[in-house]
Amino acid sequence: MLSLLFAFALLWPTSLATFGPTVDADWSGTFPYVVRLGYSPPFAKDYTSMGMVVSAKIVIIGEWALSTQITNDPKDYVLTDYTLEKRPMARIIGLASPAIFVTKVCKPFGPARFNLTQAEFFDYAANSDNAAIIFFQFNTLKSMSTQVLSDTNCNAVYPGKAPTTACIRRDTTPGICRAYLRDAWNTGTTYIHGPSLVVNNRVQGAIKLAQCSDPGLDNTKETTFYKFDAYRSAILGVDGAVVDNS
């Protein structure tokens, strides 16, 4: 019996990684409202993040996407949709301290929209395994499965943050941050990706703090995201933003 239990112990993992393998995401089908934020002209390094199209000319993005970049001048950025058509930014507006930015373009997007109806958002009443982070590797949208935490469990890690912040479970796999965030901390960095949170196949928020160590790039604590619905009123206060895009 002891030998059988020992054999079983060898098969049972000592820790479970919360991030699944990196796979291609269905950009045009599941996430047609997602646009890639990049530079104009593009850098050789892969510095990419994303935005959500909420009307013909308005996109919302998280603060992290611009704070990790080199400039806040709209002329230095370009947004690319799932058809790989590019649209330069015309204006950047900071909202809510500014956790969320609204960007405007001159050339309108197609019909796909990120719906701002409140009922479309996840309620964080319980943990969910139907979650993922999505991010760009150059012009390809990627996905990694994960677990999103309830507001109660997120608050246990970051007290008082849950009204505006979502958490995903920490992954203890050594160097896991290289898989979805960046390959190095400073010297030698060739890519920095700005992931967004997906629950029930719908984007819910933008990266806030990845909690990756320097220099090991281990995931040291639960990664956090700005909840888009927490800033819904501020977004809808921008001229041209709409509630229901159905």
C-alpha positions in Angstrom: 0.0 0.0 0.0 2.8 2.4 0.9 4.6 1.8 -2.4 1.3 2.5 -4.2 0.8 5.8 -2.3 4.4 6.7 -3.1 3.9 6.1 -6.8 0.7 8.2 -6.7 2.6 11.0 -5.0 5.1 11.1 -7.8 2.3 11.5 -10.3 0.5 14.2 -8.4 2.0 17.7 -9.2 3.5 19.7 -6.3 2.1 22.9 -7.7 -0.4 23.7 -10.4 0.4 26.4 -12.9 -2.6 28.6 -13.5 -1.7 29.7 -17.0 -2.4 27.3 -19.8 -0.3 27.0 -23.0 -0.1 29.9 -25.4 -2.5 29.5 -28.3 -3.8 31.7 -31.2 -6.9 33.6 -30.2 -9.8 34.1 -32.6 -9.2 37.8 -33.3 -11.7 38.2 -36.1 -14.4 36.0 -34.7 -14.4 36.2 -30.9 -12.6 39.5 -30.5 -13.3 41.6 -33.6 -13.5 44.8 -31.4 -9.9 44.4 -30.2 -7.3 46.6 -31.8 -3.5 46.4 -31.6 -1.7 49.4 -30.2 1.7 49.9 -31.7 4.1 52.5 -32.8 4.2 54.6 -36.0 6.7 53.9 -37.5 7.0 50.5 -35.9 10.0 49.6 -33.7 12.0 46.4 -34.4 11.2 45.5 -30.8 7.7 44.1 -30.2 6.1 46.6 -27.9 2.4 45.9 -28.2 -0.8 46.4 -26.2 -4.5 46.6 -27.1 -7.7 48.7 -27.1 -11.4 48.0 -27.3 -13.4 49.8 -30.1 -16.5 51.3 -28.5 -17.7 53.4 -31.5 -16.7 54.2 -35.0 -13.8 56.4 -33.9 -13.3 55.8 -30.2 -11.1 53.2 -28.5 -10.6 52.6 -24.8 -7.2 51.3 -23.5 -5.7 50.8 -20.0 -3.2 53.2 -18.5 -0.4 50.6 -18.6 -0.5 50.5 -22.4 0.8 54.1 -22.6 2.8 54.3 -19.4 5.2 51.5 -20.7 5.6 53.3 -24.0 8.1 56.1 -24.8 5.7 58.9 -25.7 2.2 60.1 -25.1 2.0 61.9 -28.4 -0.9 60.4 -30.5 0.9 60.9 -33.7 3.5 58.3 -32.6 0.9 55.5 -32.3 -1.1 53.5 -34.7 -4.1 51.1 -34.1 -4.4 48.0 -36.2 -7.7 46.1 -36.5 -8.2 42.4 -37.2 -8.1 43.0 -41.0 -4.6 44.5 -40.3 -5.8 47.9 -41.5 -4.1 50.7 -39.6 -5.5 53.9 -38.2 -3.4 56.6 -36.6 -4.5 58.1 -33.4 -5.8 61.7 -33.5 -6.3 62.4 -29.7 -5.6 60.8 -26.3 -7.9 61.6 -23.4 -7.1 60.4 -19.8 -9.9 59.3 -17.6 -10.2 58.3 -13.9 -6.8 59.4 -12.6 -6.1 58.2 -15.4 -6.6 54.5 -15.1 -8.3 54.4 -18.5 -7.5 56.3 -21.7 -9.9 57.1 -24.5 -8.3 57.5 -27.9 -9.9 58.9 -31.1 -9.1 58.2 -34.7 -9.9 60.0 -37.9 -10.7 57.0 -40.0 -13.7 55.0 -38.7 -13.6 51.4 -37.7 -15.9 48.7 -39.1 -19.1 47.6 -37.3 -17.5 45.4 -34.5 -17.9 47.1 -31.1 -17.1 46.4 -27.5 -20.5 46.6 -25.8 -20.6 48.8 -22.7 -24.0 47.5 -21.5 -23.5 46.7 -17.7 -25.1 43.3 -18.0 -22.4 42.2 -20.4 -19.7 42.4 -17.7 -18.6 39.6 -15.3 -19.8 40.1 -11.7 -16.8 38.6 -9.8 -19.2 36.9 -7.4 -17.1 33.7 -7.5 -13.8 32.4 -9.0 -14.1 31.3 -12.6 -11.9 29.0 -14.7 -13.5 30.3 -17.9 -10.9 33.0 -18.1 -7.8 33.9 -20.1 -5.4 36.7 -20.8 -5.0 37.8 -24.4 -2.0 39.7 -25.8 -0.3 40.4 -29.1 2.8 38.9 -30.4 3.5 41.3 -33.3 0.3 41.0 -35.4 -1.0 37.8 -33.9 -3.5 37.8 -31.0 -2.5 35.1 -28.4 -4.4 33.6 -25.5 -3.4 31.8 -22.2 -6.1 30.3 -20.0 -6.1 31.3 -16.3 -8.4 31.6 -13.3 -10.0 34.9 -12.4 -10.7 35.5 -8.7 -13.9 36.7 -7.0 -13.9 40.2 -5.6 -13.7 38.6 -2.1 -10.5 36.7 -2.9 -9.0 39.6 -4.8 -9.6 41.8 -1.8 -7.9 39.3 0.4 -4.7 40.0 -1.6 -5.2 43.7 -2.3 -7.5 45.1 0.4 -10.1 47.6 -0.9 -9.1 47.3 -4.6 -11.9 45.0 -5.8 -14.4 47.8 -6.8 -12.0 48.8 -9.7 -9.5 45.9 -9.9 -9.8 42.3 -11.0 -7.2 39.6 -10.0 -6.1 36.4 -11.6 -4.5 33.6 -9.7 -0.7 33.7 -9.3 1.3 31.2 -11.3 4.4 29.9 -9.6 6.1 28.4 -12.7 9.6 29.8 -12.8 10.0 32.6 -15.3 6.3 32.5 -16.3 6.2 36.2 -17.1 8.3 35.7 -20.2 5.4 33.7 -21.7 3.0 36.6 -21.8 4.6 39.9 -20.6 8.3 40.5 -21.4 11.5 38.7 -22.1 13.9 40.8 -20.0 13.6 43.6 -17.6 15.7 46.3 -19.1 18.9 45.6 -21.0 18.2 43.2 -23.9 14.4 43.5 -23.9 13.0 42.6 -27.3 9.3 42.4 -26.4 6.8 43.9 -24.0 3.2 42.7 -24.2 0.2 44.4 -22.6 -2.4 41.7 -21.9 -6.1 42.1 -21.3 -8.4 40.0 -19.1 -11.1 37.8 -20.7 -13.9 36.1 -18.8 -16.6 34.1 -20.5 -15.0 34.8 -23.9 -15.3 38.6 -23.4 -12.7 41.2 -22.6 -13.3 42.5 -19.1 -10.3 44.7 -18.3 -6.8 46.0 -19.1 -3.5 45.1 -17.4 -2.8 47.2 -14.3 0.1 45.5 -12.5 1.8 42.2 -13.7 3.7 41.5 -10.4 6.7 40.1 -12.2 10.1 40.0 -10.4 13.3 41.7 -11.6 15.3 40.0 -13.0 13.8 36.4 -12.7 10.5 37.4 -14.3 8.7 35.1 -11.8 5.0 35.8 -11.0 5.4 37.0 -7.4 1.8 37.9 -6.6 -1.7 37.9 -8.2 -1.7 40.0 -11.4 -4.3 42.8 -11.5 -6.4 44.4 -14.2 -8.5 47.6 -14.4 -12.1 46.6 -14.7 -13.6 48.4 -17.7 -17.1 48.4 -16.1 -15.7 50.3 -13.1 -14.9 53.3 -15.4 -18.0 52.9 -17.6 -19.6 56.2 -16.5 -16.4 58.1 -17.3 -16.1 56.4 -20.7 -19.7 57.2 -21.6 -19.1 60.8 -20.7 -16.8 61.1 -23.7 -18.6 62.6 -26.7 -19.3 59.8 -29.2 -19.1 56.8 -26.8 -22.2 54.6 -26.8 -23.8 52.2 -24.3 -25.3 49.4 -26.4 -23.7 48.4 -29.6 -25.9 45.5 -30.5 
